[in-house]
């Protein structure tokens, strides 16, 4: 049996979670379309379009090209939005919209990883303005999310500052491992999407969760475990402790260099940091 000194001398480890359809049952960004409409940020036509996008997303039928088209549409849509207003809307509706769609199985995994002494990191293509509060709700230690530039008037400019998508997620994971001392061979990663294969293969323990067809084939070929999460449940009902984060959620919007300028945005984000950035 390892002594306390030996345990403390082991390299640090982490569990990296994609967010949409991995930790929560829907798209985190599209879920807020109704309160954004009520807040005057989008019109009824935009609400209907995001509802359709949510349907395609849940059906698992959105390919890379469709995601890119939706990214461009949403990026243009949020141009001019006041960042403070977006933060306020998300804060006011977070528990009503997100708490009921968190997978019970994912919440249990997060608890298990924390109990084992691992950091929990949410790595999501969705915007930081949405992902960071969800990370806090879940008790995540760090968050990697898409960010968009904010102008001097406090509004989104429509320009992307950092895009957490595909290979960029893997780069962020590696940057975190270097800065935090994680031993990636002993780390875990969870995702539902084929686009996250680079992130999954960067750790020693990858898991496909509710995988799309392409990721399922890849997981079978690589002999990766496949998990099925199907029980959304309010955190307060299943585990009251998780409704209050055990540690502060830190923003790991790491400097992944030129990758930040490579692509667009799946919804919106900002330069905001919830705590010390990596």
Protein Blocks (a to p, Z undefined) as FASTA:
>chain_A
ZZfklmmmpccddddddfehplmmbdfklmmmmmmmmnopacfklmmmmmmmmmmmmnop
acfklmmmmmmmmmmmmgoiafklmmmmmmmmmmmmmmmmccfklmmmmmmmmmnopacd
dddfbdfklmmmmmmmnopabdcdddddddfkopaehiafbdcehjlmmmmmmmmmmmno
pafklmccddfbfklmmmmmmpmbdcdehiafklmmmmmmnopacdddfbdcdfklmomm
lmpcfbdcddfbdcehjmlmmpccfkbacfbdfbdcZZ
